[in-house]
Amino acid sequence: MKADLHVHSGFSDGADSIQVVMEKAAATGITHISIVDHDTVKGQGEALKWAETYQIQLIPGIEISAFDFKRNRKVHVLGYHYDANKGHILALCNEVLKRRQAHSIWQIGQIQQQGIHLSIKAISQIASPSETIYKQHIMAAITSEPYDSEAYKKLYRSLFKGGGVAAGDIAYVDVYDAIRAIKADGGFAVIAHPGQLDSYDLIEELVDSQIGLDGIERNHPDHSEADHQRIDILMARYGLLMTGGSDYHGAFGSSVRMGDYESPINRLLTDYLVCK
């Protein structure tokens, strides 16, 4: 088995269509995959179709953009094997998507005022099938520089970071509400890349709250060996499960390829995610 449980598609801020994602996954020998697009489940039906075509086990997934209000920092929550028809995740995330789209339209207007010609219609076409515009889509309309290039990073920082004309962020949902929505829809809640967003203290708090946290994403491109050791201690202490994945975004992300970072497949994880 080879599992990558952190992959993004064109239904949020990934560059590849679902079909291309599955083609690449099959080519790298991935047997289990989860498309965890940001705050949306709209690609899951198409993902199931192409997963069946390429004989890959699909695990329904989502990455919810949340906030730790106690520590005043962002936190991402991965949800797996939920039943979207129960509606709790959808109700929560639809509001996030509305805020993100409104913010993106504002960002485009700010950039236009700097003399950079941008068309909302053209950017929406770049974003499709996502119905929400992300910064990656705006950048793709401005430059053809690769994501990892210094020129891209410099332009991105000048627009969206610090004192950039389009800097700022949206109001995210409370991390507790994100986990409650996943659990209410029968899902499996995992804190994503805690080393990237410094979510370690939060993890211990969530366990103590008995809200139902199930696991931690350990294997991730942004994690160091020190992160691995810290996560190993937390998993052993609290009986949490380990997941992992590449955080693949195609051309809208780093050069990390699908399958470069895998999710361990132990018996409990397999039983819960695949055979539930």
C-alpha positions as CSV (number, residue, x, y, z in Angstrom):
1,M,0.0,0.0,0.0
2,K,1.0,3.6,-0.7
3,A,-1.2,6.4,0.7
4,D,-1.1,10.1,0.2
5,L,-3.8,11.7,2.3
6,H,-3.1,15.3,1.6
7,V,-3.7,16.3,-2.0
8,H,-5.4,19.4,-3.5
9,S,-7.1,19.8,-6.9
10,G,-8.6,22.4,-9.1
11,F,-11.7,22.5,-6.9
12,S,-9.7,24.7,-4.5
13,D,-6.2,26.0,-4.9
14,G,-4.6,23.1,-6.7
15,A,-3.6,23.4,-10.4
16,D,-4.5,19.9,-11.6
17,S,-7.9,18.6,-12.5
18,I,-9.2,15.5,-10.6
19,Q,-8.5,13.4,-13.6
20,V,-4.9,14.6,-13.8
21,V,-4.5,14.1,-10.1
22,M,-5.6,10.4,-10.4
23,E,-3.4,9.8,-13.5
24,K,-0.4,11.1,-11.6
25,A,-1.3,9.1,-8.5
26,A,-1.6,5.9,-10.4
27,A,1.7,6.6,-12.2
28,T,3.5,6.9,-8.8
29,G,2.0,3.7,-7.4
30,I,-0.4,5.4,-5.0
31,T,-3.1,2.9,-3.8
32,H,-4.9,5.2,-1.3
33,I,-5.6,8.9,-1.8
34,S,-7.6,11.7,-0.2
35,I,-8.4,14.9,-2.0
36,V,-8.6,17.4,0.8
37,D,-9.5,20.6,-1.0
38,H,-9.9,23.7,1.2
39,D,-13.3,24.1,2.7
40,T,-15.1,22.3,0.0
41,V,-16.3,18.8,-0.8
42,K,-17.5,19.6,-4.4
43,G,-14.8,17.5,-6.1
44,Q,-15.5,14.3,-4.2
45,G,-18.0,12.9,-6.7
46,E,-15.7,13.4,-9.6
47,A,-12.8,12.0,-7.5
48,L,-14.7,8.8,-6.8
49,K,-15.3,8.3,-10.5
50,W,-11.7,8.7,-11.5
51,A,-10.4,6.7,-8.5
52,E,-12.5,3.8,-9.7
53,T,-11.1,4.2,-13.2
54,Y,-7.6,4.1,-11.9
55,Q,-8.3,1.5,-9.2
56,I,-7.3,3.7,-6.4
57,Q,-9.0,3.7,-3.0
58,L,-10.5,7.1,-2.4
59,I,-10.9,8.4,1.2
60,P,-13.3,11.3,1.3
61,G,-11.4,14.3,2.7
62,I,-11.4,18.1,3.3
63,E,-9.0,20.6,4.8
64,I,-10.9,23.2,6.9
65,S,-9.4,26.6,7.4
66,A,-9.9,27.3,11.1
67,F,-8.5,29.5,13.9
68,D,-7.2,29.0,17.4
69,F,-8.6,32.1,19.1
70,K,-6.8,31.4,22.4
71,R,-3.3,31.6,20.7
72,N,-4.4,33.9,17.9
73,R,-3.1,31.8,15.1
74,K,-4.5,29.8,12.1
75,V,-4.9,26.1,12.3
76,H,-5.9,23.6,9.6
77,V,-8.1,20.6,10.4
78,L,-8.3,17.6,8.1
79,G,-11.5,15.6,7.9
80,Y,-11.7,12.1,6.6
81,H,-14.5,9.7,5.8
82,Y,-17.3,12.0,6.7
83,D,-20.8,11.9,5.3
84,A,-21.3,15.2,3.6
85,N,-25.1,14.6,3.3
86,K,-25.4,15.2,7.1
87,G,-24.6,18.8,6.3
88,H,-22.6,20.1,9.2
89,I,-19.3,20.5,7.3
90,L,-21.1,22.1,4.4
91,A,-22.9,24.6,6.6
92,L,-19.6,25.6,8.2
93,C,-17.5,25.8,5.1
94,N,-20.0,27.6,2.9
95,E,-19.6,30.7,5.0
96,V,-15.8,30.5,4.8
97,L,-16.0,30.2,1.0
98,K,-18.2,33.3,0.8
99,R,-15.8,35.3,2.9
100,R,-12.8,34.1,0.9
101,Q,-14.4,35.0,-2.4
102,A,-15.4,38.5,-1.2
103,H,-11.8,39.0,0.1
104,S,-10.4,37.8,-3.2
105,I,-12.5,40.3,-5.2
106,W,-11.3,43.0,-2.8
107,Q,-7.7,41.9,-3.4
108,I,-8.1,42.1,-7.2
109,G,-9.5,45.6,-6.8
110,Q,-6.5,46.7,-4.7
111,I,-4.0,45.3,-7.2
112,Q,-5.9,46.9,-10.1
113,Q,-5.4,50.3,-8.4
114,Q,-1.6,49.7,-8.7
115,G,-1.9,49.8,-12.5
116,I,-1.9,46.0,-13.0
117,H,-4.6,45.0,-15.4
118,L,-6.7,42.1,-14.0
119,S,-10.0,40.7,-15.1
120,I,-12.3,39.0,-12.6
121,K,-13.8,36.9,-15.4
122,A,-10.4,35.8,-16.6
123,I,-9.3,34.9,-13.1
124,S,-12.5,33.0,-12.5
125,Q,-11.7,30.9,-15.6
126,I,-8.2,30.2,-14.3
127,A,-9.8,29.2,-11.0
128,S,-12.4,26.8,-12.5
129,P,-13.7,24.3,-11.5
130,S,-13.2,26.1,-8.2
131,E,-16.0,28.6,-7.7
132,T,-13.8,30.5,-5.2
133,I,-10.8,32.6,-6.3
134,Y,-7.5,32.0,-4.3
135,K,-4.3,34.0,-4.3
136,Q,-2.7,31.4,-6.6
137,H,-5.3,32.2,-9.2
138,I,-4.6,35.9,-9.0
139,M,-0.9,35.2,-9.3
140,A,-1.4,33.0,-12.3
141,A,-3.2,35.9,-14.0
142,I,-0.2,38.2,-13.3
143,T,2.9,36.1,-13.9
144,S,4.0,32.9,-15.5
145,E,6.9,32.5,-13.1
146,P,7.1,29.1,-11.4
147,Y,5.8,29.0,-7.8
148,D,9.3,28.1,-6.4
149,S,11.1,30.9,-8.2
150,E,12.5,33.9,-6.4
151,A,10.6,36.2,-8.8
152,Y,7.3,34.6,-7.9
153,K,8.0,34.7,-4.1
154,K,9.1,38.4,-4.3
155,L,5.9,39.4,-6.2
156,Y,3.7,37.4,-3.9
157,R,5.2,39.0,-0.8
158,S,4.9,42.5,-2.3
159,L,1.2,42.0,-2.9
160,F,-0.1,39.7,-0.1
161,K,2.3,40.0,2.8
162,G,3.1,42.7,5.4
163,G,2.4,46.0,3.9
164,G,1.3,44.7,0.6
165,V,-1.6,46.4,-1.1
166,A,-3.7,43.1,-1.0
167,A,-2.5,41.9,2.4
168,G,-5.0,40.7,5.0
169,D,-7.0,37.7,5.7
170,I,-10.6,36.5,6.3
171,A,-12.3,35.5,9.5
172,Y,-11.9,31.8,10.0
173,V,-14.1,29.4,11.9
174,D,-13.2,28.4,15.4
175,V,-11.1,25.2,15.5
176,Y,-13.5,23.6,18.0
177,D,-16.4,24.2,15.6
178,A,-14.4,22.7,12.7
179,I,-13.8,19.5,14.7
180,R,-17.4,19.4,15.9
181,A,-18.7,19.6,12.3
182,I,-16.4,16.8,11.2
183,K,-17.5,14.6,14.1
184,A,-21.2,15.4,13.6
185,D,-20.8,14.2,10.0
186,G,-19.3,10.9,11.2
187,G,-15.8,11.8,10.3
188,F,-12.2,11.5,11.5
189,A,-10.6,14.8,12.6
190,V,-6.8,15.3,12.3
191,I,-4.7,18.4,13.0
192,A,-2.8,19.2,9.8
193,H,0.9,20.0,9.7
194,P,1.2,21.3,13.3
195,G,4.8,22.1,12.7
196,Q,3.9,24.6,10.0
197,L,1.3,26.5,12.1
198,D,2.7,25.7,15.6
199,S,-0.4,23.8,16.7
200,Y,1.3,21.7,19.4
201,D,-0.1,23.3,22.5
202,L,-3.6,23.3,20.9
203,I,-3.4,19.5,20.3
204,E,-2.9,18.9,24.0
205,E,-5.8,21.2,24.8
206,L,-8.1,19.5,22.3
207,V,-7.3,16.1,23.7
208,D,-8.0,17.3,27.2
209,S,-11.3,18.8,26.1
210,Q,-12.4,15.4,24.8
211,I,-13.9,16.9,21.7
212,G,-12.9,13.9,19.7
213,L,-9.6,14.6,18.0
214,D,-8.5,11.5,16.2
215,G,-5.0,12.1,14.9
216,I,-2.1,14.3,13.8
217,E,-0.6,14.7,10.4
218,R,3.1,13.7,10.9
219,N,4.6,13.2,7.5
220,H,4.5,16.6,5.7
221,P,7.0,18.6,3.5
222,D,7.2,21.4,6.1
223,H,8.1,19.1,9.0
224,S,11.6,18.6,10.4
225,E,12.9,15.7,12.3
226,A,12.3,17.7,15.5
227,D,8.6,18.0,14.4
228,H,8.5,14.2,13.9
229,Q,9.9,13.6,17.4
230,R,7.4,16.0,19.0
231,I,4.5,14.4,17.1
232,D,5.6,10.9,18.0
233,I,5.5,11.8,21.7
234,L,2.0,13.3,21.4
235,M,0.7,10.3,19.5
236,A,2.1,7.9,22.1
237,R,0.9,10.0,25.0
238,Y,-2.6,10.4,23.8
239,G,-3.2,7.4,21.6
240,L,-3.7,9.5,18.5
241,L,-3.3,8.2,15.0
242,M,-0.7,9.3,12.4
243,T,-1.5,10.5,8.9
244,G,0.6,12.1,6.2
245,G,0.8,13.4,2.7
246,S,2.5,15.6,0.2
247,D,0.2,18.7,0.4
248,Y,0.3,18.5,-3.4
249,H,-0.9,21.5,-5.4
250,G,0.6,20.9,-8.8
251,A,2.0,24.0,-10.5
252,F,0.3,26.1,-7.8
253,G,2.6,24.7,-5.1
254,S,6.1,23.6,-4.3
255,S,8.0,20.9,-6.4
256,V,6.9,18.2,-4.0
257,R,5.3,15.4,-5.9
258,M,2.4,13.2,-4.9
259,G,3.6,10.3,-2.9
260,D,6.8,11.9,-1.8
261,Y,5.3,12.0,1.7
262,E,3.1,9.0,2.6
263,S,0.6,8.3,5.3
264,P,1.4,5.2,7.4
265,I,-1.1,2.4,6.9
266,N,-1.4,0.6,10.2
267,R,-4.3,-1.7,11.0
268,L,-6.3,0.8,13.0
269,L,-6.0,3.5,10.4
270,T,-6.9,1.1,7.6
271,D,-9.9,-0.2,9.4
272,Y,-11.2,3.3,10.3
273,L,-10.6,5.1,7.0
274,V,-10.9,2.5,4.3
275,C,-13.2,-0.2,5.7
276,K,-15.5,1.9,7.8
